[in-house]
Amino acid sequence: MVKNNYLEDIENALKDKGDPEEVFNIILTFLNFKSVEIGIYRLLLKTSMTIKEMQERLGISERSIRMHIKRLEAEGFITKSVEQGIRLKYVYRSVQVQEAWERVDQKIKNILNEVTEAIGS
C-alpha cells in the first residue's frame, strides 16, 4: 500500500509559500477527490462549460465527465444552469474557492467529530 503523507505535503506547500490552489488540491486529494474531479473543478473556475465542451477540452468520455460532475455537484463544488442557445443546454461552473473551502472545512470538522465519537465509545 502506498502511503500518502498529505500533512507533510500541505506543510511543505505552505512553508514554500506555494500556490493556495495547490494546498487546496492536496486537501481535496486527502478527501478522496480524484485528480479528474479536481481538474474539472479548476477548469470550471476559469470559465463555464457544457459537458460536450469539457469532453473536447479534457479528452475523456462524456460518461466519465457526467460521473465526476455528479459528485462535484452533490458536494456543492459546481453549479448547473440552463442556457438558451439553438436549444436549451446545461452549463456548469465552479463555486469560488472561498465557498468550496467552507464546504471542505465543514467536511473536515465532521470527520474529526466522527473520530472523536469513535474514540469516546
C-alpha positions as CSV (number, residue, x, y, z in Angstrom):
1,M,0.0,0.0,0.0
2,V,1.3,3.4,-1.0
3,K,1.4,5.8,1.9
4,N,0.5,9.4,1.1
5,N,1.7,12.0,3.6
6,Y,-0.9,14.7,3.0
7,L,0.0,16.6,6.1
8,E,3.7,16.8,5.1
9,D,2.6,17.9,1.6
10,I,0.4,20.6,3.0
11,E,3.1,21.8,5.4
12,N,5.7,21.9,2.6
13,A,3.4,23.8,0.3
14,L,2.6,26.3,3.0
15,K,6.2,26.6,4.0
16,D,7.3,27.3,0.5
17,K,4.6,29.9,0.1
18,G,3.0,27.7,-2.5
19,D,0.0,28.5,-4.5
20,P,-3.1,28.3,-2.3
21,E,-4.8,26.3,-5.1
22,E,-2.0,23.7,-4.7
23,V,-2.8,23.4,-1.0
24,F,-6.5,23.2,-1.7
25,N,-5.8,20.4,-4.3
26,I,-3.8,18.4,-1.8
27,I,-6.7,18.7,0.7
28,L,-9.2,17.6,-1.9
29,T,-7.0,14.6,-2.7
30,F,-6.9,13.7,1.0
31,L,-10.7,13.8,0.9
32,N,-10.7,11.2,-1.9
33,F,-11.4,13.5,-4.8
34,K,-10.0,12.1,-8.0
35,S,-7.5,14.1,-10.0
36,V,-10.0,14.3,-12.8
37,E,-12.6,15.9,-10.4
38,I,-10.0,18.4,-9.2
39,G,-9.2,19.2,-12.8
40,I,-12.8,19.7,-13.8
41,Y,-13.3,22.0,-10.8
42,R,-10.2,24.0,-11.7
43,L,-11.3,24.2,-15.3
44,L,-14.7,25.4,-14.4
45,L,-13.2,28.1,-12.2
46,K,-11.9,29.8,-15.3
47,T,-15.0,29.5,-17.5
48,S,-18.4,27.9,-17.6
49,M,-18.8,24.9,-19.9
50,T,-21.2,22.3,-21.2
51,I,-20.3,18.6,-20.8
52,K,-19.5,18.5,-24.6
53,E,-17.0,21.3,-24.2
54,M,-15.4,19.6,-21.2
55,Q,-15.2,16.4,-23.2
56,E,-13.4,18.1,-26.0
57,R,-11.1,20.0,-23.7
58,L,-10.2,17.1,-21.4
59,G,-10.3,14.3,-23.9
60,I,-12.3,12.0,-21.7
61,S,-15.6,10.3,-22.3
62,E,-19.0,12.0,-21.7
63,R,-20.0,9.2,-19.4
64,S,-16.9,9.8,-17.2
65,I,-17.4,13.5,-17.1
66,R,-21.0,13.0,-16.1
67,M,-20.0,10.7,-13.3
68,H,-17.4,13.2,-11.9
69,I,-19.8,16.2,-12.4
70,K,-22.4,14.3,-10.4
71,R,-20.1,14.1,-7.4
72,L,-18.8,17.6,-7.7
73,E,-22.4,18.9,-7.9
74,A,-23.5,16.7,-4.9
75,E,-20.6,18.1,-2.8
76,G,-21.5,21.7,-3.7
77,F,-18.4,22.5,-5.7
78,I,-20.1,23.2,-9.0
79,T,-23.5,24.5,-10.1
80,K,-25.6,23.9,-13.1
81,S,-27.8,26.3,-15.0
82,V,-29.9,26.2,-18.2
83,E,-29.0,28.5,-21.0
84,Q,-30.8,29.1,-24.2
85,G,-28.9,28.6,-27.5
86,I,-30.2,27.0,-30.6
87,R,-31.6,24.6,-28.0
88,L,-31.6,24.5,-24.2
89,K,-28.3,23.3,-22.7
90,Y,-26.9,22.7,-19.2
91,V,-23.9,24.9,-18.4
92,Y,-21.6,24.1,-15.4
93,R,-19.4,26.4,-13.3
94,S,-17.4,26.1,-10.2
95,V,-18.3,27.9,-7.0
96,Q,-15.5,30.3,-5.9
97,V,-12.6,28.8,-3.9
98,Q,-13.7,30.5,-0.7
99,E,-17.1,28.9,-0.9
100,A,-15.6,25.5,-1.8
101,W,-13.2,25.9,1.2
102,E,-16.1,26.4,3.6
103,R,-17.5,23.1,2.4
104,V,-14.1,21.4,2.8
105,D,-13.7,22.9,6.2
106,Q,-17.1,21.6,7.3
107,K,-16.3,18.1,5.9
108,I,-13.0,18.0,7.9
109,K,-14.8,19.1,11.0
110,N,-17.4,16.3,10.5
111,I,-14.6,13.8,10.1
112,L,-12.9,15.0,13.3
113,N,-16.2,14.8,15.2
114,E,-16.8,11.2,14.0
115,V,-13.3,10.2,15.1
116,T,-13.8,11.9,18.5
117,E,-17.1,10.0,18.9
118,A,-15.5,6.7,17.9
119,I,-12.6,7.1,20.3
120,G,-15.0,8.1,23.1
121,S,-17.1,4.9,22.6
